[in-house]
């Protein structure tokens, strides 16, 4: 089966994700309209400014199509602002828009732009040297539910996590030359295709478990 991964291209670092996916030999498409979601095998939601991204998603009618995409079982990968968008909770409050990853998150948690940093982090799925993670006005994951698998940590906090078919990172793997995380997401997409070639069944939405 062919694999085609879209990158939401309304705002943020979408070109860098497209470059990385193509470098991995994957057909990648910049997504600017909801109808483009129909023939995608997976979708990346890039870093950027989360509040601006939400406004643009609503303006261009992405709310229902993106909910359908997530519920269909096709994998998503959210980085930085994308992780904020997909989190089930923010600052201890449940979100109503795209609450698909059972985490609670706080945006811009490290401080201003000047507090951006790089750090080497271990990847649980790789035996190679640590990954150079780039944090730019990065969010912090405060809590995770039982369905969430932690894949990497920085200073004791989860910075890369998977919840079923959704992968989130609080840093920017697309800004490096290391393609391991993108290849991990590609493997998720390929496995989803093998397990279910027709993405038509929409399961009941799961309730976030980390918030009382």
The 8 nearest C-alpha neighbors of each residue, nearest first, counted from 0:
[[1, 2, 192, 189, 193, 196, 3, 40],
 [0, 2, 3, 40, 26, 189, 25, 192],
 [1, 3, 40, 4, 0, 25, 26, 189],
 [2, 4, 26, 40, 39, 27, 1, 25],
 [5, 3, 41, 27, 42, 40, 39, 26],
 [4, 6, 28, 42, 27, 29, 30, 43],
 [5, 7, 43, 29, 30, 42, 8, 13],
 [6, 8, 30, 44, 9, 29, 43, 5],
 [9, 7, 30, 29, 13, 31, 10, 6],
 [8, 10, 31, 7, 55, 52, 11, 30],
 [11, 9, 8, 47, 52, 12, 13, 48],
 [10, 12, 47, 46, 13, 45, 48, 9],
 [13, 11, 46, 14, 45, 15, 47, 16],
 [12, 14, 16, 15, 8, 45, 11, 6],
 [15, 13, 17, 16, 12, 18, 8, 29],
 [14, 16, 18, 17, 13, 173, 12, 19],
 [17, 15, 19, 13, 173, 18, 14, 20],
 [16, 18, 14, 20, 15, 19, 27, 21],
 [19, 17, 15, 21, 16, 20, 22, 14],
 [18, 20, 22, 16, 17, 21, 15, 173],
 [21, 19, 23, 17, 22, 25, 18, 16],
 [22, 20, 24, 25, 23, 18, 19, 26],
 [21, 23, 19, 20, 24, 18, 25, 178],
 [24, 22, 20, 21, 25, 19, 182, 178],
 [23, 25, 21, 22, 20, 26, 19, 27],
 [26, 24, 21, 20, 23, 27, 3, 2],
 [25, 27, 3, 21, 4, 2, 24, 28],
 [28, 26, 4, 5, 17, 3, 25, 21],
 [29, 27, 5, 30, 6, 4, 26, 17],
 [28, 30, 6, 8, 5, 7, 31, 27],
 [31, 29, 7, 8, 6, 5, 32, 28],
 [30, 32, 8, 9, 7, 29, 33, 35],
 [31, 33, 34, 35, 30, 59, 61, 36],
 [34, 32, 35, 61, 36, 64, 60, 31],
 [33, 35, 36, 32, 37, 64, 38, 31],
 [36, 34, 33, 37, 32, 30, 38, 39],
 [37, 35, 34, 39, 33, 38, 68, 30],
 [36, 38, 35, 39, 34, 33, 68, 64],
 [37, 39, 36, 35, 40, 3, 34, 4],
 [40, 38, 3, 36, 41, 4, 37, 5],
 [39, 41, 3, 4, 2, 73, 188, 38],
 [42, 40, 4, 74, 73, 39, 75, 188],
 [41, 43, 5, 75, 4, 6, 76, 74],
 [42, 44, 6, 76, 75, 77, 45, 5],
 [45, 43, 77, 81, 7, 76, 6, 78],
 [46, 44, 78, 81, 13, 12, 77, 43],
 [45, 47, 80, 79, 78, 11, 81, 12],
 [46, 48, 11, 80, 49, 10, 12, 45],
 [49, 47, 51, 50, 80, 52, 11, 46],
 [48, 50, 80, 52, 51, 47, 53, 84],
 [51, 49, 53, 52, 48, 54, 80, 55],
 [52, 50, 54, 53, 49, 48, 55, 10],
 [51, 53, 49, 55, 50, 54, 48, 56],
 [52, 54, 56, 50, 55, 51, 49, 57],
 [55, 53, 51, 57, 52, 56, 58, 50],
 [54, 56, 58, 52, 57, 53, 59, 51],
 [57, 55, 61, 53, 59, 54, 58, 52],
 [56, 58, 60, 54, 55, 59, 61, 62],
 [57, 59, 55, 56, 60, 54, 61, 53],
 [60, 58, 56, 57, 61, 55, 32, 33],
 [61, 59, 57, 58, 62, 56, 33, 63],
 [60, 62, 56, 64, 33, 65, 59, 63],
 [61, 63, 65, 64, 60, 57, 66, 56],
 [62, 64, 66, 65, 61, 67, 60, 68],
 [65, 63, 67, 61, 66, 62, 68, 33],
 [64, 66, 68, 67, 62, 63, 61, 69],
 [67, 65, 63, 69, 68, 64, 70, 62],
 [68, 66, 64, 70, 65, 69, 71, 63],
 [67, 69, 65, 71, 66, 70, 64, 73],
 [70, 68, 66, 71, 67, 72, 73, 65],
 [69, 71, 67, 201, 72, 68, 66, 202],
 [72, 70, 198, 68, 201, 69, 73, 67],
 [73, 71, 70, 69, 74, 164, 198, 68],
 [72, 74, 41, 71, 40, 69, 68, 191],
 [75, 73, 164, 41, 165, 188, 72, 42],
 [76, 74, 165, 42, 43, 41, 166, 77],
 [75, 77, 43, 166, 167, 165, 44, 42],
 [78, 76, 81, 82, 44, 167, 43, 45],
 [77, 79, 81, 168, 82, 46, 45, 167],
 [78, 80, 169, 46, 82, 81, 170, 168],
 [81, 79, 46, 49, 83, 82, 47, 78],
 [80, 82, 77, 78, 44, 84, 79, 45],
 [81, 83, 77, 79, 167, 78, 85, 80],
 [84, 82, 80, 86, 81, 85, 104, 79],
 [83, 85, 81, 82, 86, 80, 97, 49],
 [84, 86, 82, 97, 99, 83, 98, 100],
 [87, 85, 100, 83, 98, 88, 102, 84],
 [98, 88, 86, 101, 100, 94, 99, 102],
 [89, 87, 93, 103, 94, 92, 86, 91],
 [88, 90, 104, 103, 92, 91, 105, 93],
 [89, 91, 105, 92, 104, 103, 88, 141],
 [92, 90, 89, 88, 103, 93, 210, 104],
 [93, 91, 88, 89, 90, 94, 210, 103],
 [94, 92, 88, 87, 89, 95, 91, 210],
 [93, 95, 88, 87, 96, 98, 92, 89],
 [94, 96, 98, 97, 93, 87, 88, 92],
 [95, 97, 94, 98, 84, 62, 85, 87],
 [96, 98, 85, 99, 95, 66, 84, 87],
 [87, 99, 97, 86, 85, 96, 94, 100],
 [98, 100, 85, 97, 87, 86, 101, 69],
 [101, 99, 86, 87, 102, 162, 85, 98],
 [100, 102, 144, 207, 87, 143, 86, 99],
 [103, 101, 143, 86, 142, 100, 87, 144],
 [102, 104, 88, 89, 142, 141, 140, 91],
 [103, 105, 140, 89, 141, 139, 90, 102],
 [106, 104, 138, 139, 90, 89, 108, 140],
 [105, 107, 138, 108, 104, 137, 139, 83],
 [108, 106, 136, 138, 137, 109, 110, 105],
 [107, 109, 138, 106, 110, 139, 105, 137],
 [110, 108, 107, 137, 136, 114, 111, 138],
 [111, 109, 108, 114, 107, 136, 112, 113],
 [110, 112, 113, 114, 136, 109, 107, 115],
 [113, 111, 114, 115, 136, 135, 110, 109],
 [112, 114, 111, 115, 110, 116, 136, 135],
 [115, 113, 112, 111, 110, 116, 109, 136],
 [116, 114, 135, 112, 134, 113, 136, 117],
 [115, 117, 134, 133, 114, 118, 135, 132],
 [116, 118, 133, 132, 134, 131, 119, 115],
 [119, 117, 132, 131, 120, 116, 133, 153],
 [118, 120, 131, 130, 129, 132, 121, 117],
 [121, 119, 129, 130, 118, 153, 131, 152],
 [120, 122, 129, 151, 130, 123, 119, 152],
 [123, 121, 151, 125, 124, 150, 120, 129],
 [122, 124, 150, 125, 151, 121, 126, 149],
 [123, 125, 122, 126, 150, 183, 121, 151],
 [124, 126, 122, 127, 123, 121, 179, 128],
 [127, 125, 128, 124, 122, 123, 129, 121],
 [126, 128, 125, 129, 122, 130, 121, 124],
 [129, 127, 130, 126, 121, 125, 122, 119],
 [130, 128, 121, 120, 119, 131, 127, 122],
 [129, 131, 120, 119, 132, 121, 128, 122],
 [132, 130, 119, 118, 120, 129, 133, 117],
 [133, 131, 118, 117, 130, 119, 170, 134],
 [132, 134, 117, 171, 170, 116, 135, 131],
 [133, 135, 170, 116, 137, 115, 117, 132],
 [136, 134, 115, 137, 133, 112, 116, 170],
 [137, 135, 107, 112, 115, 111, 109, 110],
 [136, 138, 135, 107, 134, 169, 79, 109],
 [137, 139, 106, 107, 108, 105, 169, 79],
 [140, 138, 105, 104, 108, 141, 106, 137],
 [139, 141, 104, 142, 103, 157, 105, 102],
 [142, 140, 103, 104, 139, 105, 143, 102],
 [141, 143, 103, 102, 140, 209, 144, 104],
 [144, 142, 102, 101, 209, 147, 103, 145],
 [143, 145, 209, 101, 208, 146, 147, 102],
 [146, 144, 147, 143, 208, 209, 148, 101],
 [145, 147, 144, 162, 148, 101, 163, 143],
 [148, 146, 162, 145, 161, 144, 143, 149],
 [147, 149, 161, 160, 150, 162, 146, 145],
 [148, 150, 160, 151, 157, 159, 147, 161],
 [151, 149, 123, 160, 159, 122, 148, 152],
 [150, 152, 159, 122, 158, 121, 149, 157],
 [153, 151, 157, 156, 158, 155, 120, 154],
 [154, 152, 156, 155, 120, 158, 157, 151],
 [155, 153, 156, 152, 157, 120, 158, 118],
 [154, 156, 153, 152, 157, 158, 151, 140],
 [157, 155, 152, 153, 154, 158, 140, 139],
 [156, 158, 152, 159, 151, 149, 140, 153],
 [159, 157, 169, 152, 168, 151, 156, 153],
 [160, 158, 168, 151, 150, 167, 157, 149],
 [161, 159, 149, 150, 167, 148, 166, 147],
 [160, 162, 166, 148, 147, 165, 163, 167],
 [161, 163, 147, 165, 100, 146, 164, 148],
 [162, 164, 165, 161, 146, 147, 166, 74],
 [165, 163, 74, 162, 72, 75, 73, 166],
 [164, 166, 75, 162, 74, 161, 163, 76],
 [167, 165, 161, 76, 160, 75, 77, 162],
 [168, 166, 77, 82, 160, 76, 78, 159],
 [169, 167, 159, 78, 170, 158, 79, 82],
 [168, 170, 79, 158, 138, 78, 137, 82],
 [169, 171, 134, 168, 133, 79, 132, 78],
 [170, 172, 173, 133, 174, 78, 134, 132],
 [173, 171, 174, 175, 170, 132, 180, 133],
 [172, 174, 16, 171, 175, 15, 19, 176],
 [175, 173, 172, 171, 15, 176, 133, 16],
 [176, 174, 177, 173, 172, 131, 178, 171],
 [175, 177, 178, 174, 173, 19, 172, 179],
 [178, 176, 175, 179, 172, 130, 180, 131],
 [177, 179, 181, 180, 182, 176, 19, 23],
 [180, 178, 182, 181, 177, 183, 125, 130],
 [181, 179, 183, 182, 178, 184, 172, 177],
 [180, 182, 184, 183, 178, 179, 185, 20],
 [181, 183, 185, 179, 180, 184, 178, 186],
 [184, 182, 180, 186, 181, 185, 179, 187],
 [185, 183, 187, 181, 186, 182, 180, 188],
 [184, 186, 182, 188, 187, 183, 181, 189],
 [185, 187, 189, 183, 184, 188, 190, 182],
 [188, 186, 184, 190, 185, 189, 191, 183],
 [189, 187, 185, 191, 186, 190, 74, 41],
 [188, 190, 186, 192, 191, 187, 185, 193],
 [191, 189, 193, 187, 192, 188, 186, 194],
 [192, 190, 188, 194, 189, 193, 195, 187],
 [193, 191, 196, 189, 195, 190, 194, 188],
 [192, 194, 190, 191, 195, 196, 189, 0],
 [195, 193, 191, 192, 190, 196, 189, 197],
 [194, 196, 192, 197, 193, 191, 198, 190],
 [195, 197, 192, 193, 198, 194, 191, 0],
 [196, 198, 195, 199, 192, 200, 71, 194],
 [199, 197, 71, 200, 196, 72, 195, 73],
 [198, 200, 197, 71, 201, 72, 70, 196],
 [201, 199, 198, 71, 202, 70, 197, 72],
 [200, 202, 70, 71, 199, 203, 67, 72],
 [203, 201, 204, 200, 70, 71, 205, 72],
 [202, 204, 205, 201, 70, 206, 200, 71],
 [205, 203, 202, 206, 70, 99, 201, 98],
 [206, 204, 203, 207, 99, 202, 101, 208],
 [205, 207, 208, 204, 101, 87, 98, 99],
 [206, 208, 101, 209, 87, 205, 210, 144],
 [207, 209, 144, 210, 206, 101, 145, 211],
 [208, 210, 144, 207, 143, 211, 142, 101],
 [211, 209, 208, 207, 91, 93, 92, 88],
 [210, 209, 208, 207, 91, 92, 93, 206]]
